[in-house]
């Protein structure tokens, strides 16, 4: 049900993707730009806030990888939307690895495929992190040297040690965005179920019952699809409120079509 939603706006799609680890050098990313300019005390950590911040930097103020990333997001909206070939990966911060490495070019729209950079096998840390940053095995870590080794050790320290204020801000932004996207999907599923009940001749009570069931199922689906573990189940009261909103939205939609 959630897969049949209308595509979200650019701003709602952007945040998690922009915080995606850059991986190989050929992988465009706005991670460094976001951390340098858009996260900190008083910053607007919403999707729209991050989007506005990066856009305000302009081509001259953004890094080349970030400008390339924004171009990919704009060209691949369909692929990154919920239900798209990289929709789930996008929510888990794996947009670029999915689009560039995991999906065949023929499964992408012409515009999306044209916007993607070509990625070749990269040596060292770039190659090991080509599908996203991860803890390396002892053998893999032992193969690193020089700048690659320094970069990896700094990342491990940040990953396992005490988080800085900026790291905490970024984690909060990701969790907030993921929760917002899940709420939108859950309510959409409830609205669809409520509308079906109303179209079948059911009353408000039947529509609410259908919405309640759909909201519960959609919440379970969202939790199951969250590979990062950042999304937590909504409270029962919140799910009930979502179901009620879904019914009202379904009734309003039905009325507008009369």
Secondary structure, 3 states (H helix, E strand, C coil): CHHHCCCCCHHHHHHHHHCCCCCCCCCCCCHHHHHHHHCCCCCCCCHHHHHHHHHHHHHHHCCHHHHHHHHHHHHCHHHHCCCCCCHHHHHCCCHHHHHHHHCCHHHCCHHHHHHCCCCCCCCHHHHHCCCCCCCCCHHHHHCCCHHHHHHHHHHHHHHHCCCCHHHHHHHHHHHHHHHHHHHHHHHHHHHHHHHHHHHCCCCHHHHHHHHHHHHHHHHHHHHHHCCCCCCCCCCHHHHHHHHHHHHHHHHHHHHHCC
